Amino acid sequence: MTVPENEDLNISSSLTLLSLKTYIYDNMLQVMSIHYPVSLCLIQEKSKKASESRAHQKMPHYNGTKSFGRTRQEIRNKNGGKCSRVDVLVATRTRKSEKVVNAINLENNTHAVDEINKLKELREQGLNEKIDEQIIQDVLDKDTHGYLKAYGPGRSITQHFKVKPSRIDLTQEVNEVKKKADQAIEDARKEAENAITEGEQAKLETEQAKKEVEAVKNDVDRKIADNNEVWEKKFSQILDFLGAGSSSDSDVSGCQGSKE
């Protein structure tokens, strides 16, 4: 960088880093205005358009000067190599300081983060089966015009989904149908296994019932046999008694006839 000779370069030791950056930036603008006036105008025009575009954003990020690439890498390091757009959105739309920001934008970001956390919590509880991409679409709506939301620059919708934007809905429908078919097959397999298990259980219960009936029958037969044996003894005793009585009567009659 070339600085005019009459420039006062007496920078005190107490100059802060921010002041130094401002000093360098101002001098770069001055040099460019002298040597590259056309380039400076283009840069300023681009910066103005970018500022106007950011002013229309409903959910500006709070990432400051940190790049989204660096944020994604930090998330991967924390999550064992995994990083979804849900993770990036939560990380970049969560307010990190008490710096004054647009109240409406803050409300939009807070609402989106809360909705994402709520859907993730329901998923952890088993109340939904939505993947992170479905959660992003539920909260931010579908990606359009080639812009991939909540990821940062450098990646298009086609690169992310491996299909053209016009075919994303069709691809998702195919995946949903495949998922439902796989679930139906799994449900049928479980029902078949349950039916087999229930059949085996019913067979065991039937065999157990047969054993119990056989045991009752054997017990009844034993009791009947014991009862018959008791009555046979009683009848035998009665017959013996009656036979003894008849013999006594005969003896008495014989004695009386002798005396006569």
BELJO-V548788 format. One record per residue. N is the residue number from 1. RES is the residue in one letter. PHI is phi as a letter, one per 20 degrees, with the letter a starting at -180 (none if undefined). PSI is psi in degrees with one decimal (NA if undefined). Layout:
BEGIN
n,res,phi,psi
N,RES,PHI,PSI
N,RES,PHI,PSI
END
This chain:
BEGIN
n,res,phi,psi
1,M,none,131.2
2,T,e,129.7
3,V,d,136.2
4,P,g,147.7
5,E,f,-32.5
6,N,e,5.7
7,E,f,133.6
8,D,e,109.2
9,L,d,20.1
10,N,f,84.1
11,I,e,122.9
12,S,f,158.0
13,S,f,-17.4
14,S,e,4.4
15,L,f,124.7
16,T,f,166.1
17,L,f,-40.0
18,L,f,-42.7
19,S,f,-38.0
20,L,f,-43.2
21,K,f,-43.4
22,T,f,-42.2
23,Y,g,-47.6
24,I,f,-43.7
25,Y,f,-44.5
26,D,f,-40.4
27,N,f,-34.3
28,M,f,-41.5
29,L,f,-40.6
30,Q,f,-44.4
31,V,f,-43.5
32,M,f,-36.7
33,S,f,-27.1
34,I,e,-47.3
35,H,e,-28.9
36,Y,c,62.8
37,P,f,-36.6
38,V,f,-45.9
39,S,f,-40.4
40,L,f,-41.5
41,C,f,-40.5
42,L,f,-41.8
43,I,f,-43.8
44,Q,f,-38.5
45,E,f,-43.2
46,K,f,-41.2
47,S,f,-38.3
48,K,f,-44.0
49,K,f,-38.9
50,A,f,-39.7
51,S,f,-42.9
52,E,f,-38.9
53,S,f,-41.8
54,R,f,-31.2
55,A,f,-24.2
56,H,e,-4.9
57,Q,f,135.8
58,K,e,-20.6
59,M,c,66.0
60,P,f,149.0
61,H,e,161.4
62,Y,d,33.6
63,N,e,-9.0
64,G,m,-137.3
65,T,e,-4.6
66,K,f,131.5
67,S,f,155.6
68,F,f,-31.9
69,G,f,-41.8
70,R,f,-38.9
71,T,f,-44.0
72,R,f,-39.4
73,Q,f,-39.3
74,E,f,-39.2
75,I,f,-41.9
76,R,f,-42.1
77,N,f,-33.7
78,K,e,-34.5
79,N,d,22.0
80,G,m,37.0
81,G,n,-4.9
82,K,e,139.9
83,C,b,114.2
84,S,d,171.4
85,R,f,-28.0
86,V,f,-44.8
87,D,f,-42.1
88,V,f,-42.7
89,L,f,-44.9
90,V,f,-39.9
91,A,f,-37.3
92,T,e,-15.1
93,R,d,7.5
94,T,e,126.4
95,R,f,131.8
96,K,d,-6.2
97,S,b,176.8
98,E,e,16.6
99,K,f,139.1
100,V,f,127.0
101,V,c,170.1
102,N,f,125.7
103,A,f,-38.9
104,I,f,-44.4
105,N,f,-40.7
106,L,f,-42.0
107,E,f,-41.8
108,N,f,-45.1
109,N,f,-44.2
110,T,f,-42.2
111,H,f,-43.8
112,A,f,-44.9
113,V,f,-42.1
114,D,f,-42.9
115,E,f,-41.6
116,I,f,-47.7
117,N,f,-35.9
118,K,f,-44.6
119,L,f,-38.5
120,K,f,-38.9
121,E,f,-41.6
122,L,f,-36.7
123,R,f,-41.6
124,E,f,-29.7
125,Q,e,-2.7
126,G,n,16.2
127,L,e,-8.5
128,N,b,162.6
129,E,c,28.6
130,K,f,133.1
131,I,e,172.6
132,D,f,-37.2
133,E,f,-37.3
134,Q,f,-36.4
135,I,f,-42.9
136,I,g,-44.8
137,Q,f,-34.1
138,D,f,-37.2
139,V,e,-41.9
140,L,d,-3.9
141,D,m,178.4
142,K,f,152.4
143,D,f,134.9
144,T,c,163.1
145,H,l,29.7
146,G,m,2.8
147,Y,e,122.2
148,L,e,112.7
149,K,f,149.4
150,A,l,38.9
151,Y,c,-33.5
152,G,o,169.3
153,P,f,159.3
154,G,o,2.8
155,R,b,126.8
156,S,e,170.1
157,I,f,-41.7
158,T,f,-41.7
159,Q,f,-36.5
160,H,f,-45.7
161,F,e,-6.3
162,K,m,11.5
163,V,b,164.5
164,K,f,150.4
165,P,g,-35.0
166,S,f,-16.5
167,R,d,5.1
168,I,f,-46.4
169,D,f,-43.8
170,L,f,-43.5
171,T,f,-42.7
172,Q,f,-37.3
173,E,f,-42.6
174,V,f,-44.4
175,N,f,-36.7
176,E,f,-42.2
177,V,f,-43.7
178,K,f,-41.2
179,K,f,-42.7
180,K,f,-39.6
181,A,f,-43.9
182,D,f,-38.9
183,Q,f,-39.9
184,A,f,-41.9
185,I,f,-43.1
186,E,f,-40.9
187,D,f,-42.4
188,A,f,-39.7
189,R,f,-43.0
190,K,f,-39.2
191,E,f,-40.4
192,A,f,-43.8
193,E,f,-40.1
194,N,f,-39.1
195,A,f,-42.1
196,I,f,-44.1
197,T,f,-42.6
198,E,f,-38.8
199,G,f,-43.5
200,E,f,-38.6
201,Q,f,-40.5
202,A,f,-38.1
203,K,f,-44.1
204,L,f,-40.8
205,E,f,-38.0
206,T,f,-45.1
207,E,f,-39.7
208,Q,f,-39.2
209,A,f,-41.3
210,K,f,-42.8
211,K,f,-40.7
212,E,f,-41.4
213,V,f,-42.3
214,E,f,-39.5
215,A,f,-40.9
216,V,f,-43.8
217,K,f,-44.8
218,N,f,-37.7
219,D,f,-41.3
220,V,f,-44.4
221,D,f,-40.5
222,R,f,-41.9
223,K,f,-39.6
224,I,f,-43.4
225,A,f,-43.7
226,D,f,-40.7
227,N,f,-42.4
228,N,f,-41.0
229,E,f,-39.0
230,V,f,-45.9
231,W,f,-34.7
232,E,f,-41.6
233,K,f,-41.3
234,K,f,-45.2
235,F,f,-39.3
236,S,f,-40.4
237,Q,f,-39.8
238,I,f,-44.8
239,L,f,-39.6
240,D,f,-41.4
241,F,f,-45.4
242,L,f,-38.0
243,G,f,-39.6
244,A,f,-37.0
245,G,f,-40.1
246,S,f,-39.1
247,S,f,-39.6
248,S,f,-43.4
249,D,f,-40.1
250,S,f,-39.3
251,D,f,-41.9
252,V,f,-45.1
253,S,f,-38.3
254,G,f,-39.4
255,C,f,-42.2
256,Q,f,-39.6
257,G,f,-31.2
258,S,f,-41.5
259,K,f,-32.0
260,E,f,NA
END
